Structure formats: C-alpha cells, structure tokens
Amino acid sequence: MATKILLSKDLVEVEAIKFVARRHGTTPEKVLVHYLVQSGIMKADGEFNGEDYELAPNELALLSDLGVQPSKVEIK
C-alpha cells in the first residue's frame, strides 16, 4: 500500500523555505520532505537517505509556523 502526501506547490516559492534550502545546499522540495520526516508526518524513503543534514529546531519551528502540512493524503 502506497501513501501519497500532497502539499501546496506554492510552498516551494516561499522565501523562508528557499532560504532554508540554500542554507543546506538543497531544494525547497527536499526541505519540505525533511520537515515531514523529522516531524513524524511521513517515514523516510530512499530519496531522503541521500541527504545528510537535519533541520535545526528553529527551522522546524519556522516551517511549522508557516503552516506546512499536507493538504491531502492518498492511500492506494
């Protein structure tokens, strides 16, 4: 059974998320995946394992304050 988590595509354009991505030398999309994993919303998969950083507590708080959360979860 596969789970698909959907986020608003507008999140990758939020300057604060772009800033966090630049700090870690990655993309806003990967920052969002890290946030979801570190927050316990989803489990890590093969793509996540290639990234060797963790979001700092203040970065997790920032993303939480921005309201980053799935808009839809599909289970197939």
Phi, psi and omega in degrees: 000126180257145177244135179242121179254126182252133174241159176295132180293342178294338181299328182289349179261357180289125185303322181296322179288321175298320179298313179299319179298316179297322179301326183258003179064040183221193181258158176302325179299316181290328175297318180296321177297315178302316180300313181297321179289310182295334178275353179082011180284327178218163179267153179293147174235190183302322181295319182296324183297338179283348181265132185247040177224163172235147176288137179289158179307321180291329177289319175300317179296319179300312180296322177296316179296331177285351179082026179293115177199154181300140174271341181198142175236125178246133176244124182241000000 
